[in-house]
Amino acid sequence: MRQGIHPEYGPVVFRDRAADYAFLTRSTLSASASGKTIEWQDGNTYPVVDVEISDVSHPFYTGTARVLDTAGRVERFERRYGKKG
């Protein structure tokens, strides 16, 4: 393997903002550009990467769906195509 061409591989905390859940893993993804860090349960400070969705908050993995406000969609559909009946 050639030296100096691979990204740095180290511990990073991924934080799911929707579910308020975080996990520590190793990754080549660097959070140093944003400069965000977090103090982990072991007392060490790690770079943190905020993600919108993870296995904790995604309905495919959890089996639950988020409640969406569909009233506006239904009303718009009824206005456009009219009510039947």
Backbone torsions as a table, in degrees:
resi	resn	phi	psi	omega
1	MET	NA	134.0	-179.3
2	ARG	-76.6	140.3	-179.7
3	GLN	-83.6	147.1	172.1
4	GLY	83.8	2.1	-178.8
5	ILE	-109.6	-8.2	-176.4
6	HIS	-99.8	147.0	178.2
7	PRO	-69.3	157.9	179.8
8	GLU	-67.8	137.3	-177.7
9	TYR	-115.5	118.2	-178.0
10	GLY	-160.4	-178.7	-177.7
11	PRO	-70.4	136.6	178.7
12	VAL	-142.5	142.0	175.3
13	VAL	-98.7	125.0	173.7
14	PHE	-99.7	128.3	-176.1
15	ARG	-119.6	120.6	176.4
16	ASP	-86.4	109.8	-175.9
17	ARG	-69.7	-31.9	-177.2
18	ALA	-70.6	-36.7	-175.7
19	ALA	-104.2	-1.1	-177.1
20	ASP	53.2	55.4	-177.0
21	TYR	-134.8	140.3	179.3
22	ALA	-136.4	149.6	176.0
23	PHE	-143.6	147.5	-178.6
24	LEU	-99.0	130.6	178.3
25	THR	-150.0	179.3	176.5
26	ARG	-106.2	140.5	-176.2
27	SER	-156.2	159.6	171.9
28	THR	-88.8	-9.3	178.1
29	LEU	-68.6	123.0	-175.6
30	SER	-102.9	129.3	177.1
31	ALA	-97.4	7.5	-176.7
32	SER	-67.6	-23.1	178.8
33	ALA	-65.8	-38.2	179.0
34	SER	-84.3	-23.1	177.9
35	GLY	77.2	9.1	-179.6
36	LYS	-80.2	136.4	175.2
37	THR	-134.1	162.9	179.0
38	ILE	-143.3	143.7	175.1
39	GLU	-87.3	121.0	-175.5
40	TRP	-87.3	174.1	-176.0
41	GLN	-62.8	-24.7	179.9
42	ASP	-83.9	0.2	178.7
43	GLY	92.1	-8.3	178.7
44	ASN	-87.6	157.5	177.9
45	THR	-103.8	129.6	-177.9
46	TYR	-126.7	155.0	172.2
47	PRO	-67.9	147.3	-177.9
48	VAL	-121.8	139.6	176.7
49	VAL	-119.3	121.5	178.2
50	ASP	-85.6	130.4	178.0
51	VAL	-119.6	151.7	-178.5
52	GLU	-79.6	-31.8	-174.4
53	ILE	-149.6	143.0	177.0
54	SER	-141.1	-171.6	-180.0
55	ASP	-64.9	-21.0	-179.2
56	VAL	-76.1	-37.3	-174.6
57	SER	-105.9	-6.8	-177.8
58	HIS	-83.9	128.9	-176.8
59	PRO	-63.2	-26.9	178.6
60	PHE	-63.1	-38.6	-178.4
61	TYR	-85.0	-34.9	-174.7
62	THR	-90.6	-20.9	-178.4
63	GLY	83.8	3.1	178.7
64	THR	-117.4	149.1	179.4
65	ALA	-109.4	147.9	175.6
66	ARG	-78.1	149.4	178.4
67	VAL	-81.2	123.4	178.8
68	LEU	-109.6	144.5	176.9
69	ASP	-80.2	99.6	-177.4
70	THR	-101.2	0.5	-178.5
71	ALA	-59.4	-43.0	178.7
72	GLY	-62.1	-38.0	179.3
73	ARG	-67.1	-43.3	-179.0
74	VAL	-64.5	-45.8	179.5
75	GLU	-61.5	-41.7	178.8
76	ARG	-63.9	-40.4	178.1
77	PHE	-63.5	-44.0	-179.3
78	GLU	-66.3	-37.2	176.7
79	ARG	-64.8	-42.4	-175.7
80	ARG	-70.6	-45.4	-172.7
81	TYR	-110.2	-5.5	178.4
82	GLY	78.7	154.9	177.7
83	LYS	-79.0	146.1	177.7
84	LYS	-97.3	133.5	172.9
85	GLY	119.4	NA	NA
